[in-house]
Amino acid sequence: MATASPLTSHPTQRILGIDFFVGSMDAAVDCILEGGLVVAPSGPGLAVDLMRSSEYRQALQTADLAITDSGYMILLWRLFQRQKLPRLSGLRFLRVLLERSQLKSPGSVFWVMPSEAESVRNRTWLEEQGYPITDDDIYIAPFYGKDAINDPELLSRIETRKPQIVMMCIGGGVQERVGLFLRESLSCKPGIACLGAAIAFLTGGQTNIPPWGDKVFLGWLLRILSDPKKFGPRYWNSIRLAPILFRYREHLPPLQAKSRV
């Protein structure tokens, strides 16, 4: 049964030890504008990273808002639990968030980009949409290892800018750990949106996912068709989410021991 989150005062449903938000999209966006960490766990993230990374698990369990981005998880939950949950995709979340007029104020958003090339592409698209961006509003993420994140330069940049939103545009499994580090370390309290590749769907960095494709849970298929070698293995790994969810339901699965080399 859905419960109320003490942080957001909105209904949640616990799945695999994570309290997923099951309210409306507008309410979810209102929450991040008030500050806090927002995560959108993918099927592969739940199937792989949740089982292997203690920092990833901590980020998801302590997030101020976890949205139901994974259509695969939603379908499995309905199959196993006979309960229909709303799907709030990261792509739709980003679209609704960017419609909020206050985000077009200078310095309101700080962007953590995965590379120089992606930064140029994303910045060009955002400026065309009327979002004022300077070099001080962008940070190119370094390579983060598998251990706990510690990035004092990123921390200093955000403390100086004091944005309303920190938009994480880097890969899943990493962005959540960076978000956890920022929420625990920042003296200012921006909303930290871990939406990963969502911006790339809009700017052309990845295949375009139209609203209808996102609505009927076909984003994964469009990504595979656009680049089978890159996305095929990733989504193949997500198949293991089915036995995990069937066994553990509301409960957090045990952390797998790291294999020895």
Secondary structure, DSSP 4 states (H G I P E B T S, - for coil): --EE-TTT-SEEEEETTEEEE-S-HHHHHHHHHT-EEEE---HHIIIIIHHH-HHHHHHHHH-SEE----HHHHHHHHHHH--------HHHHHHHHHTSGGGGSTTSEEEEES-HHHHHHHHHHHHHTT----GGGEEE-----SS----HHHHHHHHHH--SEEEE-S-TTTHHHHHHHHHHH-SS--EEEE-TTHHHHHHTSS----HHHHHTT-HHHHHHHH-HHHHHHHHHHGGGHHHHHHHHTTSPPPPPPPPP-
